[in-house]
Amino acid sequence: VLMAAGITAVICLALTLFAFQTRFDFTGMHTILFIALVVLLLFGILAAIIPGKTMQIVYASLGALLFSFYLVYDTQMMLGGKHKYSISPEEYIFAALNLYLDVINIFMYILAIIGSSRD
């Protein structure tokens, strides 16, 4: 658990710094991210029907990758500025909840990767 927490902290710090300095606008990718989330949900159902260590690791890796993109997306939404979409300062609770859920999901998927690889 501690290793997963450390990996999550490093990933979140790196992605937040990336979101601050990149010139690419991730806020316009909301449709792509939503479609990827639906595909991940369907893949999760498939992974539950067809169990296997490899399937679990692939599912958890895709989930961690997707929520890493969501973390960058939500961070840029909070920054506002020259980005296409933004969250207003009055919606700080919503923004904090978005970031919290991104970090928790990344942690859970990394924990699943570590757990599956130790079996």
Secondary structure, 3 states (H helix, E strand, C coil): CHHHHHHHHHHHHHHHHHHHHCCCCHHHHHHHHHHHHHHHHHHHHHHHHCCCHHHHHHHHHHHHHHHHHHHHHHHHHHHCCCCCCCCCHHHHHHHHHHHHHHHHHHHHHHHHHHHHHHC
